Amino acid sequence: AIRLATEAPEDLSVAEAAWKGGEPQAAIDYAKGLAGHGRLEQAIEVLLGSIKADREWNNGAARALLLEVFDAAGQGSDITRAGRKKLSSILFS
């Protein structure tokens, strides 16, 4: 959680604009920014979208970051449980 907070840019608008352009790295950067600002649920949604688009991109970077966000949210939290359920449906569909 600390790493996510220290890597978050102050202004997310540039990262959001790049993410909307569809670049996989932009999704990672935007999700890091969201998570660093405590917007964990939004970060999870961005990462799930990235995984759905290309789960193997950069050796599964989106999935690795998603697991970090789950840890930051707490393994028993509602958003982690919901995110894990969505991840399972993406991976096993």
C-alpha positions as CSV (number, residue, x, y, z in Angstrom):
1,A,0.0,0.0,0.0
2,I,2.9,2.4,0.8
3,R,4.5,1.8,-2.6
4,L,1.2,2.5,-4.3
5,A,0.9,5.8,-2.4
6,T,4.4,6.9,-3.2
7,E,4.1,6.2,-6.9
8,A,0.8,8.1,-7.3
9,P,1.0,11.4,-9.3
10,E,-0.8,14.4,-7.8
11,D,-2.8,15.0,-10.9
12,L,-4.5,12.0,-12.4
13,S,-5.9,13.8,-15.4
14,V,-2.9,13.0,-17.7
15,A,-2.8,9.4,-16.7
16,E,-6.6,9.2,-17.2
17,A,-6.3,10.7,-20.7
18,A,-3.6,8.2,-21.6
19,W,-5.6,5.3,-20.3
20,K,-8.6,6.4,-22.4
21,G,-6.2,6.1,-25.4
22,G,-6.1,2.3,-24.8
23,E,-2.4,1.8,-24.1
24,P,-1.8,-1.1,-21.7
25,Q,0.9,0.7,-19.8
26,A,-1.4,3.7,-19.4
27,A,-3.9,1.4,-17.6
28,I,-1.2,0.3,-15.2
29,D,-0.1,3.9,-14.5
30,Y,-3.6,5.2,-14.1
31,A,-4.5,2.3,-11.7
32,K,-1.4,3.0,-9.6
33,G,-2.5,6.6,-9.4
34,L,-6.0,5.8,-8.4
35,A,-4.8,3.3,-5.8
36,G,-2.3,5.8,-4.5
37,H,-5.1,8.3,-4.0
38,G,-7.2,5.7,-2.1
39,R,-9.6,5.1,-5.0
40,L,-9.1,1.3,-4.8
41,E,-12.4,0.3,-6.3
42,Q,-11.8,2.4,-9.5
43,A,-8.2,1.0,-9.7
44,I,-9.6,-2.5,-9.6
45,E,-12.0,-1.8,-12.4
46,V,-9.3,-0.3,-14.6
47,L,-7.0,-3.3,-14.0
48,L,-9.8,-5.8,-14.6
49,G,-10.5,-4.1,-17.9
50,S,-6.8,-4.3,-18.8
51,I,-6.7,-8.0,-17.9
52,K,-9.8,-8.6,-20.0
53,A,-8.2,-6.9,-23.0
54,D,-4.8,-8.7,-22.7
55,R,-4.1,-10.7,-19.6
56,E,-0.6,-11.6,-20.7
57,W,0.7,-8.1,-21.5
58,N,4.0,-7.4,-19.9
59,N,4.1,-10.8,-18.1
60,G,0.8,-10.2,-16.4
61,A,1.6,-6.8,-15.0
62,A,-2.0,-5.8,-14.6
63,R,-2.8,-9.0,-12.6
64,A,0.3,-8.5,-10.4
65,L,-0.8,-4.9,-9.6
66,L,-4.4,-6.0,-9.1
67,L,-3.1,-8.4,-6.4
68,E,-1.3,-5.5,-4.7
69,V,-4.5,-3.4,-4.8
70,F,-6.4,-6.4,-3.2
71,D,-3.8,-6.5,-0.5
72,A,-4.1,-2.7,0.1
73,A,-7.9,-3.0,0.3
74,G,-7.7,-6.0,2.7
75,Q,-8.3,-9.6,1.7
76,G,-11.6,-9.7,3.5
77,S,-13.0,-6.4,2.2
78,D,-16.1,-6.3,0.0
79,I,-14.2,-4.7,-2.9
80,T,-11.6,-7.4,-2.9
81,R,-14.1,-10.2,-2.8
82,A,-16.1,-8.6,-5.6
83,G,-12.9,-7.9,-7.6
84,R,-11.7,-11.5,-7.2
85,K,-15.1,-12.8,-8.4
86,K,-14.8,-10.6,-11.5
87,L,-11.2,-11.7,-12.0
88,S,-12.2,-15.4,-11.9
89,S,-15.0,-14.8,-14.5
90,I,-12.4,-13.1,-16.8
91,L,-9.8,-15.8,-16.4
92,F,-12.1,-18.8,-16.6
93,S,-14.5,-17.7,-19.3
